[in-house]
Amino acid sequence: MLAIVATSCARRVPRSHEVVIRNLAFEPAVLTVAQGDTVVWRNTDFVPHTATAREGTWDSKTIAASGEWRVVARAPGRHAYYCVFHPNMTGEIDVR
């Protein structure tokens, strides 16, 4: 008799996370995600913004009012970012 053993090779399914741009701020200001997850910035302000990594690895360019932009988190670590138009707007993505 042949025995068949089932093994579970459950792979983690990438998730999507949202950062809302509201009242000239990123909400949440710090977001923890897993490698392979997608981060979506949704601009609810009436002015354009950017989400620009300080180390230069990604840049949304202009996110228009009511617009959105997304990036897949690939590099582990803490990634600080800001808005080029409003440098006091800052956030951080922690990729684990």
TAVENMO-V795380 format. One record per residue. N is the residue number from 1. RES is the residue in three letters. PHI is phi in radians with two decimals (none if undefined). D_FIRST is the distance of its C-alpha to the first C-alpha in whole Angstrom. Layout:
N,RES,PHI,D_FIRST
N,RES,PHI,D_FIRST
//
This chain:
1,MET,none,0
2,LEU,-1.68,4
3,ALA,-1.67,6
4,ILE,-1.94,10
5,VAL,-1.91,13
6,ALA,-1.60,16
7,THR,-2.08,19
8,SER,-1.76,23
9,CYS,-2.01,25
10,ALA,-1.13,28
11,ARG,-1.65,31
12,ARG,-1.23,34
13,VAL,-1.52,36
14,PRO,-1.00,40
15,ARG,-1.93,42
16,SER,-1.99,46
17,HIS,-2.18,49
18,GLU,-2.06,52
19,VAL,-1.99,56
20,VAL,-1.64,59
21,ILE,-1.69,62
22,ARG,-2.55,65
23,ASN,0.92,68
24,LEU,1.01,68
25,ALA,-2.61,65
26,PHE,-1.63,61
27,GLU,-2.19,59
28,PRO,-1.36,57
29,ALA,-1.26,59
30,VAL,-2.20,56
31,LEU,-2.27,53
32,THR,-1.80,49
33,VAL,-2.34,46
34,ALA,-1.71,43
35,GLN,-0.98,43
36,GLY,1.63,42
37,ASP,-1.27,44
38,THR,-1.84,47
39,VAL,-1.94,50
40,VAL,-2.00,53
41,TRP,-1.69,56
42,ARG,-2.04,58
43,ASN,-1.55,62
44,THR,-1.76,64
45,ASP,-1.36,67
46,PHE,-1.65,70
47,VAL,-2.10,70
48,PRO,-1.28,68
49,HIS,-2.48,66
50,THR,-2.30,63
51,ALA,-2.19,60
52,THR,-2.13,61
53,ALA,-1.16,59
54,ARG,-1.07,62
55,GLU,-1.46,60
56,GLY,1.42,60
57,THR,-1.36,56
58,TRP,-2.64,57
59,ASP,-2.68,59
60,SER,-1.27,59
61,LYS,1.08,63
62,THR,-1.35,65
63,ILE,-1.81,63
64,ALA,-1.15,65
65,ALA,-0.94,66
66,SER,1.20,63
67,GLY,-1.68,61
68,GLU,-2.58,58
69,TRP,-2.59,56
70,ARG,-2.38,53
71,VAL,-2.54,51
72,VAL,-1.59,48
73,ALA,-1.34,48
74,ARG,-1.92,46
75,ALA,-1.60,48
76,PRO,-1.16,47
77,GLY,2.16,50
78,ARG,-1.69,53
79,HIS,-2.08,55
80,ALA,-1.34,59
81,TYR,-2.52,60
82,TYR,-2.69,64
83,CYS,-1.75,65
84,VAL,-1.05,68
85,PHE,-1.33,70
86,HIS,-2.36,70
87,PRO,-1.01,69
88,ASN,-1.32,70
89,MET,-1.45,66
90,THR,-2.32,64
91,GLY,-2.71,60
92,GLU,-2.61,57
93,ILE,-1.95,53
94,ASP,-1.81,51
95,VAL,-1.72,48
96,ARG,-2.01,45
//
